[in-house]
């Protein structure tokens, strides 16, 4: 059952209306197949899909198929976080009053604002409303200073998704794996160094920095409650004097005002990403993280790696805002994304980077059920993020078997053996002292975030742009930028010197 389906049914019952009456749509739009329109645009542009590029009829069809829930971003282009601006407050209030007036035409005169408005964000300039009148949608789109109008709960089910054995996993996996001894080396006190660290001189960089004093935030599927390396063993071995925090913003319940599920990982992806960033250098014979003395704060913002629908998109936007407001978090790593641009997530990213000075690392794209022809996904496609993809250890730049590339990519990480798709990087497993092979642009992103923490720990007074410039200067292709691989592969040793 979709999260808002029952809420919608209750709303219709309250006002005694049929579905046809509520839709207020006399034109037959059965010929409009939204998924086909999306896929055609993806193939023709090879760029992230944006709802602002479709006409009113297509948008309205998507709104109806997405439980009639709509996100509206108001204000000018640079007003994404100015909720306390008197001008913008007045604009929001006037707009909501007009929405309520138009919705009363189909829902009845007794309709109240609480029946239409789901939530208005307190930090960013957007709100979520239920719209059952096509005239309302048309009115909003016609207004000045509306940054975006998007179906907030539309779920893409395109051809690339159907019939795939991977559609149920979405990057998840909790089973421990047997790791070949050739895929790691051992350092004191008994920690595993993943094989690919050597391609970035990460172990040599530890002679200069281990990330101490720098906070890294990881937005993903959470942390496994059974992984004690993020609990009792977080400060053990050669990792000490640091902190770990966990939170959750994802709400799985269909009930709109339910509390978040909490920080616990149900997927496994988030645990592995956090492990790559900051797993302790302990004596338990498990993989160590890149910045093993950095502080870590993880947020469960989603259920899996593809940001489908309201619950995951809203959870991620809230997670980004939460980390943006943490003064001791400098670096944000998010190995999640979608083929759609999502306005509220875009607002949150801009807030974190432009207003709060964070470095935001985002995965360029790892095909699960989407085909590898597609370019860089959202939000890695944004100029505000640092986009990362994975490559093999072959003689020249070759993407991993499932990694995306494109002009938006900033850096590459070696994370897959050339000619062997199964031999990828190694990170902490879901339970205790276990390990997994983890690949794709996801692990590449987490690796780069860890390297950024090493650099920032060397220069704690630097701003985000200075740290990013140092990473660029340490990359193999600098000062030339490649059209698919950006500045190329980072040399962590050079970056911290």
Buried (B, 14 or more C-beta within 10 A) or exposed (E): EBBBEEBBEEBBEEBEBEEEEBBBBEEEBEEBBBBEBBBEBBEEEEBBBBBEEBEEBBBBBBBBBBBBBBBBBBBBEEBBBBBEBEEBEEBBEEBBEBBBEBBBBBBEEEBEEEBBBBEBBEBBBBBBBBBBBBBBBEBBBEBEBBBBBBBBBBBBBBEBBEEBEBEEBBBBBBEBBEBEEEBBBEBEEEBBBBBBBBBBBBBBBBEBBBBBBBBBBBBBBBBBBBBBBBEEBBBBBBBEEBEBBBBBBBBEEBEBEEEBBEBBBBBBBBBBBBBBBBBBBBBBBBBBBBBBBBBBBBBBBBBBBBBBBBBBBBBBBBBBBBBBEBEEBBBBBBBBBBBBBBBBBBBBBBBBBBEBEBBBBBBBBBBBBBEBEBBBBBBBBBEBBBBBBBBBBEEEBBBBBBBBBBBBBBBBBBBBBEEEEEBBBBBBBBBBBBBBBBBBBBBBBBBBBBBBBBBBBBBEEBEBEEBBEBBBBBBBBBEEBBEBBBBBBBBBBBBBB
